[in-house]
Amino acid sequence: MDTFFRDLAWLARPPADFRSLCRAIDLDPGVRGADIRALASTALDENQLIRLAKIMQKAAKNGRLDGFVPFRLGYISNGTPDFILAALIGTAPRYGISLECVASGYNQGFQDALDPGSPIHRFEPDAVLIAIDWRGLPMRSTRGESSEDAVDEVLRHLETICNSIKANGKTTCIVQNIAAPVHRVLGSFDRILPGSPHQTLDRVNLALGDMVRRAGDTLFDVAGLAETVGLANWHSPSEWNLAKLPFAQAFVPLYADHVCRTIAAMRGRSRRCLVLDLDNTVWGGVIGDDGLNGIKVAQGDATGEAYLEFQRYILSLRQSGIVLAVSSKNEDETARLPFRQHAEMLLREEHFAVFQANWNDKPTNLQAISTELSLGLESLVFVDDNPFERELVRKTLPQVAVPEMPSDPAFYVQALSAAGYFEAISFSSEDSSRASYYEGNARRASLKKQVGDLESYLASLDMEIWFQPFDAENRERITQLINKSNQYNLTTRRYTELDVAHMETSPQFFTMQVRLKDIFGDNGMISVVICRIVSEQEWEIDTWLMSCRVLGRRVENMVLKEVLTQAAKRGVRLLRGLYLPTERNKLVERHYANLGFDLLAEHADRSTEWQLSVADAKVSDAPMVVHSESFVGR
């Protein structure tokens, strides 16, 4: 059996002194979250994950988990949960998550979902993972008969669980699709025979995606994961019979990694930028030594075709909104030559938002890329064929994700894809344009250097800004921003698509989405504001977030002016704001102070309360044309 996936081969190997490091962390009252995360970011086996889970649980109990995002996960399965829950808790720090879990009783998932007093409901989870495999579903179809009734019965069963979970609390369901069994009766014909388990499960999985999407829940593609490693490897009949393990125990670390990356995506912790070395990473050979005709990146050559396939995959990431950048130790002109002149190169200069080719060390270049794109280091993935450079970046910039790359470039795509750095739980038209937004940012940075003073620079951008209420058309993107934005986000409160739909028409809320355009293109939706209507004379800003790519353009001033305008029209006299600090939103600690709000209270957890008189507020303008859609009745 190929062990690449089982062993999480894209991660660095665990340190040889893993046990002693765990003991040191366990005994040190001053341990930092970064120390735990460094251990979790290696390819831990199941026993190591269990050990780390115990450390996480003890640290959480003692209040020593600063820097982690808390997440409460319910788990409903028809199998034994113990090994899986421990692995989930031990894996979560890899993604900056502190995970707390509660499972339903063995084979009691349906009953626990329906019972408002069950442990799952009392736990008040952020999400519930519905992990029921084919053995726990009501599949009573008969071969040769229509599978329509069987499909509907399975979907109703899962939908009832989800609806019951959400009816008794504010939570989201993560619904697993179903990995097919290995055994067949009529061979290949089982796939098309009405009523056969394989045909029924195919139809269930296809319909399940639509069901989950309509409900605003999240799909976990365990069927795809099982197919990747091979169904015969994934399923272990002996382990099911012995301990009711829903899949082979050897794959518990892989399963846990995929669940935790899904949770991370729900909390906006997916990566956004791929930074590439060039020599022996994007092409074979060294451009400075081998010259344009000596590098390998062409059809008809096995190595050259491997690099072309990797470039093709990189382009597919860019088309999905992932920002591309270069960090190469090279002369700038030499590094750009293949992109400009090699006939078979698929990647071109215009595909990269930032191009850092110089003789600086890689960490310095990565920091420069982060600054130029206004993206945090935790948004970057760095790919380099050189193990020295990879380890240097890991040690110097632990926030940057650095996958282990195989020696054979034919497996580069597999390694980067398997790592799951760009995991998504939704996709909007704006996601596909994200790369171009950041490329525009780089051009704006260049213009800023040329223009000189800030006022002239802002005026030269010819900005236009649009304000409008939440609407169904943009609901998915609004929800995505609410759950992904971490840095320029005053409260980092998270809402589901159903919550956002409720806010669109509820008289208890004033909502606003903001778009920005300039001479370099459309920036898309860049801000979301939710005001909770406390009374006829007072609004409280429940949520205010903004994309970091528009920092420094006084967008926040214009957003506040529009909120004040709308508040004044409704006779509101007082606007209140709240800052809830997190590991990643220190950027907005002085947000309300900078906009003229008065400090009301400062609390021990560093949260602050602010207020602003609507009538007396004075907010400076920014040079931009304002388009304000009607908010009447909203």
C-alpha positions as semicolon CSV with decimal commas, in nm:
position;residue;x (nm);y (nm);z (nm)
1;M;0,000;0,000;0,000
2;D;0,128;0,348;-0,089
3;T;0,188;0,521;0,244
4;F;0,201;0,881;0,116
5;F;-0,146;0,975;0,243
6;R;-0,146;0,746;0,545
7;D;0,180;0,902;0,669
8;L;0,085;1,266;0,588
9;A;0,403;1,285;0,379
10;W;0,357;1,656;0,297
11;L;0,427;1,741;0,660
12;A;0,771;1,752;0,820
13;R;0,860;1,445;1,026
14;P;0,802;1,465;1,404
15;P;1,109;1,552;1,611
16;A;1,303;1,252;1,742
17;D;1,260;1,380;2,098
18;F;0,882;1,416;2,065
19;R;0,815;1,250;2,402
20;S;1,057;1,472;2,594
21;L;0,920;1,783;2,422
22;C;0,569;1,681;2,527
23;R;0,683;1,632;2,885
24;A;0,849;1,975;2,884
25;I;0,534;2,142;2,750
26;D;0,316;1,955;2,998
27;L;0,526;2,067;3,295
28;D;0,600;2,425;3,188
29;P;0,332;2,667;3,314
30;G;0,465;2,936;3,078
31;V;0,437;2,728;2,761
32;R;0,330;2,920;2,451
33;G;0,064;2,808;2,207
34;A;0,329;2,830;1,936
35;D;0,522;2,544;2,101
36;I;0,219;2,316;2,085
37;R;0,138;2,421;1,731
38;A;0,495;2,349;1,618
39;L;0,460;1,989;1,737
40;A;0,111;1,954;1,588
41;S;0,238;2,076;1,251
42;T;0,444;1,761;1,200
43;A;0,320;1,424;1,072
44;L;0,208;1,276;1,404
45;D;0,083;0,920;1,424
46;E;-0,225;0,822;1,621
47;N;-0,044;0,762;1,951
48;Q;0,136;1,096;1,925
49;L;-0,193;1,273;1,852
50;I;-0,352;1,116;2,160
51;R;-0,059;1,236;2,371
52;L;-0,087;1,589;2,229
53;A;-0,464;1,586;2,283
54;K;-0,410;1,525;2,655
55;I;-0,170;1,821;2,666
56;M;-0,425;2,041;2,486
57;Q;-0,703;1,940;2,724
58;K;-0,486;2,005;3,029
59;A;-0,366;2,340;2,890
60;A;-0,726;2,443;2,814
61;K;-0,832;2,354;3,166
62;N;-0,551;2,570;3,306
63;G;-0,622;2,861;3,070
64;R;-0,293;2,827;2,879
65;L;-0,415;2,830;2,521
66;D;-0,365;3,190;2,412
67;G;-0,337;3,222;2,035
68;F;-0,580;2,942;1,951
69;V;-0,933;2,986;1,816
70;P;-1,175;2,782;2,032
71;F;-1,418;2,550;1,856
72;R;-1,677;2,314;2,005
73;L;-1,751;2,009;1,790
74;G;-2,029;1,756;1,833
75;Y;-1,980;1,415;1,676
76;I;-2,258;1,181;1,563
77;S;-2,159;0,842;1,425
78;N;-2,266;0,480;1,409
79;G;-1,911;0,377;1,499
80;T;-1,680;0,404;1,800
81;P;-1,570;0,768;1,845
82;D;-1,295;0,750;2,110
83;F;-0,986;0,719;1,891
84;I;-1,121;0,971;1,642
85;L;-1,206;1,241;1,896
86;A;-0,861;1,226;2,056
87;A;-0,698;1,252;1,712
88;L;-0,917;1,552;1,624
89;I;-0,819;1,735;1,943
90;G;-0,450;1,660;1,881
91;T;-0,466;1,765;1,516
92;A;-0,660;2,091;1,561
93;P;-0,357;2,296;1,687
94;R;-0,199;2,237;1,344
95;Y;-0,460;2,483;1,219
96;G;-0,457;2,718;1,518
97;I;-0,774;2,564;1,664
98;S;-0,839;2,459;2,023
99;L;-1,098;2,186;1,986
100;E;-1,342;2,057;2,245
101;C;-1,552;1,754;2,147
102;V;-1,860;1,567;2,264
103;A;-1,990;1,253;2,091
104;S;-2,329;1,089;2,084
105;G;-2,364;0,752;2,252
106;Y;-2,265;0,450;2,046
107;N;-2,524;0,406;1,770
108;Q;-2,742;0,669;1,943
109;G;-2,684;0,954;1,696
110;F;-3,042;0,973;1,566
111;Q;-3,192;0,971;1,915
112;D;-2,940;1,224;2,050
113;A;-3,008;1,457;1,760
114;L;-3,382;1,455;1,831
115;D;-3,351;1,484;2,209
116;P;-3,307;1,851;2,321
117;G;-3,163;1,725;2,650
118;S;-2,897;1,499;2,497
119;P;-2,524;1,559;2,565
120;I;-2,483;1,695;2,210
121;H;-2,743;1,966;2,262
122;R;-2,635;2,052;2,616
123;F;-2,282;2,098;2,482
124;E;-2,401;2,386;2,254
125;P;-2,151;2,305;1,977
126;D;-2,033;2,542;1,705
127;A;-2,078;2,254;1,460
128;V;-2,183;1,890;1,463
129;L;-2,005;1,638;1,242
130;I;-2,259;1,388;1,106
131;A;-2,026;1,093;1,042
132;I;-2,263;0,807;0,959
133;D;-2,137;0,548;0,713
134;W;-2,335;0,311;0,488
135;R;-2,386;0,061;0,772
136;G;-2,579;0,318;0,977
137;L;-2,821;0,435;0,706
138;P;-3,172;0,310;0,628
139;M;-3,089;0,146;0,294
140;R;-3,355;-0,113;0,217
141;S;-3,345;-0,108;-0,162
142;T;-3,380;-0,420;-0,375
143;R;-3,163;-0,490;-0,677
144;G;-3,347;-0,440;-1,002
145;E;-3,602;-0,201;-0,850
146;S;-3,593;0,177;-0,857
147;S;-3,354;0,328;-0,603
148;E;-3,551;0,655;-0,584
149;D;-3,735;0,562;-0,265
150;A;-3,414;0,437;-0,102
151;V;-3,231;0,759;-0,190
152;D;-3,514;0,972;-0,051
153;E;-3,521;0,766;0,270
154;V;-3,149;0,814;0,331
155;L;-3,169;1,187;0,260
156;R;-3,470;1,228;0,490
157;H;-3,281;1,046;0,764
158;L;-2,980;1,277;0,737
159;E;-3,195;1,587;0,693
160;T;-3,394;1,502;1,007
161;I;-3,070;1,476;1,205
162;C;-2,946;1,811;1,072
163;N;-3,275;1,992;1,125
164;S;-3,305;1,857;1,479
165;I;-2,951;1,963;1,563
166;K;-3,013;2,316;1,438
167;A;-3,361;2,347;1,584
168;N;-3,229;2,321;1,937
169;G;-2,938;2,562;1,912
170;K;-2,730;2,786;1,688
171;T;-2,495;2,545;1,516
172;T;-2,382;2,426;1,174
173;C;-2,379;2,069;1,050
174;I;-2,074;1,919;0,880
175;V;-2,226;1,632;0,685
176;Q;-2,011;1,346;0,563
177;N;-2,104;1,186;0,237
178;I;-2,073;0,809;0,219
179;A;-1,777;0,596;0,117
180;A;-1,910;0,297;-0,076
181;P;-1,846;-0,056;0,050
182;V;-1,582;-0,262;-0,127
183;H;-1,787;-0,572;-0,195
184;R;-2,003;-0,609;-0,505
185;V;-2,248;-0,874;-0,618
186;L;-2,261;-0,830;-0,996
187;G;-1,925;-0,658;-1,047
188;S;-1,922;-0,345;-1,263
189;F;-2,295;-0,379;-1,328
190;D;-2,362;-0,288;-0,963
191;R;-2,278;0,072;-1,053
192;I;-2,576;0,103;-1,289
193;L;-2,815;-0,157;-1,150
194;P;-3,120;0,018;-0,997
195;G;-3,149;-0,061;-0,629
196;S;-2,791;-0,179;-0,583
197;P;-2,603;-0,024;-0,288
198;H;-2,341;0,134;-0,517
199;Q;-2,594;0,301;-0,745
200;T;-2,800;0,416;-0,445
201;L;-2,496;0,566;-0,271
202;D;-2,386;0,740;-0,592
203;R;-2,723;0,910;-0,610
204;V;-2,727;0,987;-0,237
205;N;-2,387;1,155;-0,254
206;L;-2,489;1,360;-0,556
207;A;-2,810;1,480;-0,389
208;L;-2,642;1,531;-0,052
209;G;-2,425;1,812;-0,185
210;D;-2,734;2,005;-0,296
211;M;-2,911;1,938;0,033
212;V;-2,619;2,063;0,239
213;R;-2,571;2,372;0,024
214;R;-2,937;2,471;0,046
215;A;-2,931;2,437;0,424
216;G;-2,618;2,650;0,461
217;D;-2,425;2,356;0,605
218;T;-2,086;2,213;0,509
219;L;-2,007;1,895;0,316
220;F;-1,716;1,673;0,417
221;D;-1,615;1,457;0,120
222;V;-1,510;1,141;0,301
223;A;-1,607;0,942;-0,010
224;G;-1,341;1,129;-0,206
225;L;-1,089;1,072;0,071
226;A;-1,161;0,697;0,076
227;E;-1,132;0,677;-0,303
228;T;-0,798;0,859;-0,288
229;V;-0,639;0,601;-0,059
230;G;-0,841;0,312;-0,206
231;L;-1,166;0,171;-0,072
232;A;-1,004;-0,165;0,004
233;N;-0,748;0,014;0,222
234;W;-0,999;0,252;0,380
235;H;-1,243;-0,012;0,498
236;S;-1,126;-0,268;0,754
237;P;-1,392;-0,537;0,811
238;S;-1,193;-0,690;1,097
239;E;-1,161;-0,357;1,282
240;W;-1,533;-0,291;1,233
241;N;-1,622;-0,633;1,372
242;L;-1,375;-0,604;1,658
243;A;-1,421;-0,244;1,772
244;K;-1,680;-0,082;1,540
245;L;-1,417;0,144;1,385
246;P;-1,581;0,303;1,078
247;F;-1,256;0,287;0,878
248;A;-0,906;0,146;0,916
249;Q;-0,733;0,281;1,226
250;A;-0,419;0,356;1,023
251;F;-0,609;0,640;0,854
252;V;-0,725;0,813;1,172
253;P;-0,452;1,087;1,145
254;L;-0,548;1,150;0,781
255;Y;-0,918;1,168;0,864
256;A;-0,851;1,402;1,155
257;D;-0,642;1,629;0,936
258;H;-0,920;1,660;0,679
259;V;-1,186;1,732;0,941
260;C;-0,967;1,995;1,109
261;R;-0,883;2,170;0,784
262;T;-1,259;2,193;0,719
263;I;-1,310;2,348;1,063
264;A;-1,022;2,587;0,993
265;A;-1,189;2,692;0,667
266;M;-1,510;2,760;0,860
267;R;-1,309;2,994;1,081
268;G;-1,140;3,171;0,790
269;R;-0,800;3,011;0,844
270;S;-0,741;2,874;0,494
271;R;-0,434;3,004;0,309
272;R;-0,470;3,263;0,034
273;C;-0,131;3,302;-0,131
274;L;0,109;3,053;-0,292
275;V;0,473;3,169;-0,300
276;L;0,697;2,978;-0,540
277;D;1,067;2,923;-0,569
278;L;1,165;2,891;-0,937
279;D;1,471;2,672;-1,014
280;N;1,379;2,303;-0,985
281;T;1,038;2,406;-0,851
282;V;0,856;2,570;-1,144
283;W;1,098;2,430;-1,404
284;G;1,375;2,173;-1,405
285;G;1,729;2,306;-1,385
286;V;1,884;2,640;-1,292
287;I;1,806;2,926;-1,529
288;G;2,123;3,116;-1,436
289;D;2,344;2,817;-1,526
290;D;2,147;2,623;-1,785
291;G;2,006;2,916;-1,980
292;L;1,667;2,946;-2,147
293;N;1,712;2,639;-2,367
294;G;1,862;2,426;-2,091
295;I;1,578;2,427;-1,840
296;K;1,325;2,144;-1,852
297;V;0,968;2,256;-1,908
298;A;0,839;2,109;-2,233
299;Q;0,634;1,833;-2,389
300;G;0,819;1,521;-2,501
301;D;1,039;1,505;-2,191
302;A;0,919;1,322;-1,878
303;T;1,071;1,574;-1,638
304;G;0,960;1,872;-1,847
305;E;0,604;1,741;-1,860
306;A;0,601;1,697;-1,482
307;Y;0,683;2,066;-1,437
308;L;0,420;2,163;-1,695
309;E;0,161;1,964;-1,502
310;F;0,262;2,145;-1,184
311;Q;0,228;2,480;-1,361
312;R;-0,114;2,375;-1,487
313;Y;-0,221;2,299;-1,128
314;I;-0,082;2,634;-1,008
315;L;-0,288;2,811;-1,272
316;S;-0,600;2,626;-1,156
317;L;-0,532;2,757;-0,805
318;R;-0,504;3,110;-0,939
319;Q;-0,832;3,068;-1,127
320;S;-0,985;2,971;-0,793
321;G;-0,867;3,297;-0,636
322;I;-0,531;3,194;-0,488
323;V;-0,276;3,474;-0,516
324;L;0,059;3,380;-0,673
325;A;0,400;3,526;-0,584
326;V;0,766;3,446;-0,651
327;S;1,053;3,427;-0,405
328;S;1,372;3,324;-0,585
329;K;1,743;3,366;-0,524
330;N;1,828;3,499;-0,866
331;E;1,898;3,807;-1,073
332;D;1,563;3,968;-1,144
333;E;1,603;3,980;-1,523
334;T;1,733;3,624;-1,538
335;A;1,444;3,493;-1,327
336;R;1,186;3,662;-1,548
337;L;1,336;3,532;-1,874
338;P;1,146;3,197;-1,893
339;F;0,815;3,370;-1,821
340;R;0,879;3,616;-2,101
341;Q;1,048;3,405;-2,368
342;H;1,007;3,030;-2,316
343;A;0,743;2,917;-2,564
344;E;0,611;2,627;-2,354
345;M;0,583;2,801;-2,017
346;L;0,222;2,809;-1,899
347;L;0,287;3,055;-1,618
348;R;0,358;3,412;-1,725
349;E;0,467;3,728;-1,542
350;E;0,115;3,867;-1,530
351;H;0,001;3,570;-1,322
352;F;0,208;3,685;-1,023
353;A;0,101;3,961;-0,788
354;V;0,455;4,002;-0,647
355;F;0,786;3,897;-0,800
356;Q;1,078;3,889;-0,553
357;A;1,392;3,771;-0,735
358;N;1,708;3,884;-0,556
359;W;1,980;3,751;-0,326
360;N;1,796;3,810;0,001
361;D;1,717;3,513;0,223
362;K;1,373;3,355;0,174
363;P;1,224;3,471;0,507
364;T;1,308;3,834;0,419
365;N;1,141;3,799;0,081
366;L;0,836;3,633;0,232
367;Q;0,794;3,918;0,478
368;A;0,820;4,166;0,190
369;I;0,554;3,973;-0,004
370;S;0,327;3,970;0,300
371;T;0,363;4,347;0,339
372;E;0,313;4,428;-0,028
373;L;-0,003;4,220;-0,053
374;S;-0,141;4,330;0,287
375;L;-0,176;3,963;0,374
376;G;-0,061;3,816;0,703
377;L;0,218;3,558;0,703
378;E;-0,040;3,299;0,811
379;S;-0,198;3,339;0,465
380;L;0,118;3,225;0,282
381;V;0,222;2,883;0,152
382;F;0,587;2,856;0,044
383;V;0,694;2,586;-0,205
384;D;1,065;2,518;-0,255
385;D;1,246;2,205;-0,369
386;N;1,540;2,282;-0,137
387;P;1,507;2,119;0,209
388;F;1,746;2,376;0,362
389;E;1,525;2,667;0,249
390;R;1,211;2,489;0,370
391;E;1,352;2,432;0,716
392;L;1,487;2,787;0,738
393;V;1,141;2,929;0,668
394;R;0,976;2,689;0,915
395;K;1,215;2,792;1,191
396;T;1,216;3,165;1,112
397;L;0,853;3,219;1,008
398;P;0,643;2,942;1,167
399;Q;0,325;3,119;1,054
400;V;0,405;3,029;0,690
401;A;0,295;2,685;0,569
402;V;0,582;2,492;0,407
403;P;0,498;2,153;0,253
404;E;0,757;1,879;0,215
405;M;0,816;1,835;-0,157
406;P;0,897;1,494;-0,310
407;S;1,222;1,439;-0,502
408;D;1,028;1,351;-0,817
409;P;0,848;1,656;-0,966
410;A;0,583;1,422;-1,105
411;F;0,441;1,416;-0,750
412;Y;0,452;1,792;-0,685
413;V;0,081;1,830;-0,764
414;Q;-0,009;1,542;-0,535
415;A;0,193;1,689;-0,247
416;L;0,048;2,040;-0,271
417;S;-0,306;1,915;-0,328
418;A;-0,290;1,664;-0,042
419;A;-0,178;1,934;0,204
420;G;-0,518;2,105;0,174
421;Y;-0,390;2,454;0,250
422;F;-0,659;2,613;0,032
423;E;-0,956;2,420;0,171
424;A;-1,286;2,596;0,094
425;I;-1,639;2,554;0,226
426;S;-1,793;2,785;-0,034
427;F;-1,702;2,952;-0,362
428;S;-1,835;3,276;-0,508
429;S;-1,768;3,472;-0,823
430;E;-1,558;3,710;-0,615
431;D;-1,334;3,422;-0,504
432;S;-1,234;3,359;-0,864
433;S;-1,136;3,726;-0,893
434;R;-0,936;3,744;-0,570
435;A;-0,599;3,695;-0,738
436;S;-0,663;3,992;-0,967
437;Y;-0,762;4,204;-0,664
438;Y;-0,422;4,147;-0,507
439;E;-0,240;4,197;-0,834
440;G;-0,414;4,535;-0,847
441;N;-0,287;4,598;-0,494
442;A;0,069;4,549;-0,608
443;R;0,015;4,803;-0,888
444;R;-0,136;5,047;-0,637
445;A;0,171;5,008;-0,416
446;S;0,390;5,090;-0,714
447;L;0,181;5,399;-0,794
448;K;0,202;5,513;-0,431
449;K;0,582;5,514;-0,449
450;Q;0,570;5,725;-0,764
451;V;0,313;5,983;-0,651
452;G;0,466;6,093;-0,323
453;D;0,206;6,247;-0,089
454;L;-0,097;6,052;0,033
455;E;-0,364;6,296;-0,082
456;S;-0,238;6,296;-0,440
457;Y;-0,209;5,919;-0,437
458;L;-0,567;5,869;-0,314
459;A;-0,701;6,121;-0,566
460;S;-0,513;5,947;-0,849
461;L;-0,694;5,618;-0,777
462;D;-1,033;5,755;-0,897
463;M;-1,215;5,549;-0,635
464;E;-1,587;5,475;-0,635
465;I;-1,764;5,316;-0,338
466;W;-2,104;5,144;-0,325
467;F;-2,323;5,095;-0,017
468;Q;-2,625;4,867;-0,014
469;P;-2,821;4,646;0,230
470;F;-2,766;4,271;0,254
471;D;-2,946;4,084;-0,022
472;A;-3,002;3,727;-0,138
473;E;-2,780;3,772;-0,444
474;N;-2,471;3,841;-0,232
475;R;-2,567;3,639;0,076
476;E;-2,309;3,365;0,021
477;R;-2,024;3,614;-0,020
478;I;-2,137;3,814;0,286
479;T;-2,142;3,497;0,495
480;Q;-1,802;3,400;0,363
481;L;-1,650;3,735;0,460
482;I;-1,805;3,719;0,807
483;N;-1,651;3,379;0,870
484;K;-1,316;3,438;0,700
485;S;-1,216;3,788;0,808
486;N;-0,987;3,789;1,110
487;Q;-0,753;4,089;1,104
488;Y;-0,972;4,392;1,026
489;N;-1,268;4,259;1,223
490;L;-1,383;4,434;1,541
491;T;-1,566;4,141;1,703
492;T;-1,498;3,832;1,481
493;R;-1,851;3,713;1,549
494;R;-1,950;3,434;1,309
495;Y;-2,287;3,390;1,140
496;T;-2,433;3,124;0,913
497;E;-2,602;3,186;0,581
498;L;-2,938;3,135;0,754
499;D;-2,845;3,402;1,010
500;V;-2,755;3,644;0,731
501;A;-3,083;3,570;0,551
502;H;-3,272;3,651;0,873
503;M;-3,084;3,981;0,912
504;E;-3,182;4,090;0,559
505;T;-3,542;4,146;0,663
506;S;-3,534;4,160;1,042
507;P;-3,634;4,496;1,197
508;Q;-3,377;4,425;1,469
509;F;-3,082;4,485;1,237
510;F;-2,938;4,742;1,000
511;T;-2,706;4,574;0,748
512;M;-2,466;4,706;0,489
513;Q;-2,234;4,557;0,228
514;V;-1,965;4,772;0,068
515;R;-1,788;4,749;-0,269
516;L;-1,495;4,952;-0,402
517;K;-1,363;5,020;-0,750
518;D;-1,063;5,220;-0,876
519;I;-0,847;5,269;-1,184
520;F;-0,686;4,928;-1,138
521;G;-1,015;4,739;-1,131
522;D;-1,303;4,623;-0,915
523;N;-1,200;4,534;-0,559
524;G;-1,527;4,349;-0,507
525;M;-1,699;4,337;-0,170
526;I;-1,457;4,484;0,082
527;S;-1,662;4,552;0,397
528;V;-1,961;4,428;0,593
529;V;-2,142;4,611;0,874
530;I;-2,417;4,477;1,099
531;C;-2,584;4,713;1,348
532;R;-2,812;4,574;1,615
533;I;-3,102;4,810;1,680
534;V;-3,109;4,847;2,059
535;S;-3,382;5,112;2,062
536;E;-3,525;5,388;1,845
537;Q;-3,237;5,613;1,950
538;E;-2,946;5,370;1,982
539;W;-2,762;5,131;1,748
540;E;-2,487;4,890;1,850
541;I;-2,229;4,787;1,590
542;D;-2,242;4,408;1,617
543;T;-2,003;4,338;1,326
544;W;-1,767;4,559;1,131
545;L;-1,510;4,397;0,910
546;M;-1,303;4,511;0,615
547;S;-1,063;4,354;0,369
548;C;-0,701;4,435;0,450
549;R;-0,628;4,490;0,082
550;V;-0,798;4,832;0,100
551;L;-0,610;4,957;0,406
552;G;-0,478;5,311;0,392
553;R;-0,749;5,446;0,163
554;R;-0,982;5,584;0,435
555;V;-1,254;5,337;0,342
556;E;-1,341;5,303;0,711
557;N;-1,415;5,679;0,721
558;M;-1,658;5,650;0,432
559;V;-1,824;5,343;0,582
560;L;-1,878;5,524;0,913
561;K;-2,015;5,832;0,733
562;E;-2,271;5,614;0,555
563;V;-2,374;5,440;0,879
564;L;-2,412;5,779;1,046
565;T;-2,618;5,909;0,754
566;Q;-2,855;5,613;0,769
567;A;-2,878;5,633;1,149
568;A;-2,960;6,005;1,138
569;K;-3,240;5,941;0,885
570;R;-3,400;5,709;1,140
571;G;-3,368;5,946;1,435
572;V;-3,087;5,748;1,599
573;R;-2,885;5,960;1,841
574;L;-2,618;5,723;1,967
575;L;-2,388;5,472;1,795
576;R;-2,208;5,221;2,014
577;G;-1,917;4,996;1,921
578;L;-1,737;4,703;2,076
579;Y;-1,383;4,576;2,024
580;L;-1,327;4,210;2,117
581;P;-0,955;4,130;2,096
582;T;-0,824;3,812;1,937
583;E;-0,479;3,688;1,843
584;R;-0,516;3,833;1,494
585;N;-0,721;4,156;1,516
586;K;-0,483;4,382;1,707
587;L;-0,477;4,589;1,387
588;V;-0,815;4,741;1,484
589;E;-0,748;4,793;1,853
590;R;-0,757;5,173;1,801
591;H;-1,020;5,166;1,527
592;Y;-1,295;5,342;1,721
593;A;-1,056;5,588;1,885
594;N;-0,918;5,687;1,544
595;L;-1,270;5,753;1,418
596;G;-1,363;5,984;1,708
597;F;-1,558;5,748;1,934
598;D;-1,541;5,806;2,310
599;L;-1,419;5,523;2,533
600;L;-1,694;5,396;2,765
601;A;-1,531;5,098;2,932
602;E;-1,216;4,889;2,925
603;H;-1,230;4,534;3,057
604;A;-0,976;4,286;3,196
605;D;-0,983;4,080;2,876
606;R;-0,873;4,395;2,682
607;S;-1,217;4,434;2,521
608;T;-1,339;4,793;2,500
609;E;-1,673;4,969;2,460
610;W;-1,715;5,293;2,265
611;Q;-1,986;5,544;2,176
612;L;-2,036;5,825;1,926
613;S;-2,301;6,096;1,910
614;V;-2,462;6,079;1,566
615;A;-2,533;6,452;1,555
616;D;-2,189;6,563;1,674
617;A;-1,972;6,317;1,479
618;K;-1,706;6,466;1,253
619;V;-1,553;6,221;1,005
620;S;-1,299;6,323;0,742
621;D;-1,376;6,249;0,379
622;A;-1,181;6,040;0,131
623;P;-1,161;6,130;-0,240
624;M;-1,412;5,887;-0,384
625;V;-1,749;5,892;-0,559
626;V;-2,026;5,752;-0,337
627;H;-2,314;5,536;-0,461
628;S;-2,572;5,466;-0,190
629;E;-2,855;5,227;-0,272
630;S;-3,187;5,285;-0,104
631;F;-3,199;5,157;0,255
632;V;-3,566;5,252;0,294
633;G;-3,744;5,006;0,514
634;R;-3,422;4,815;0,584
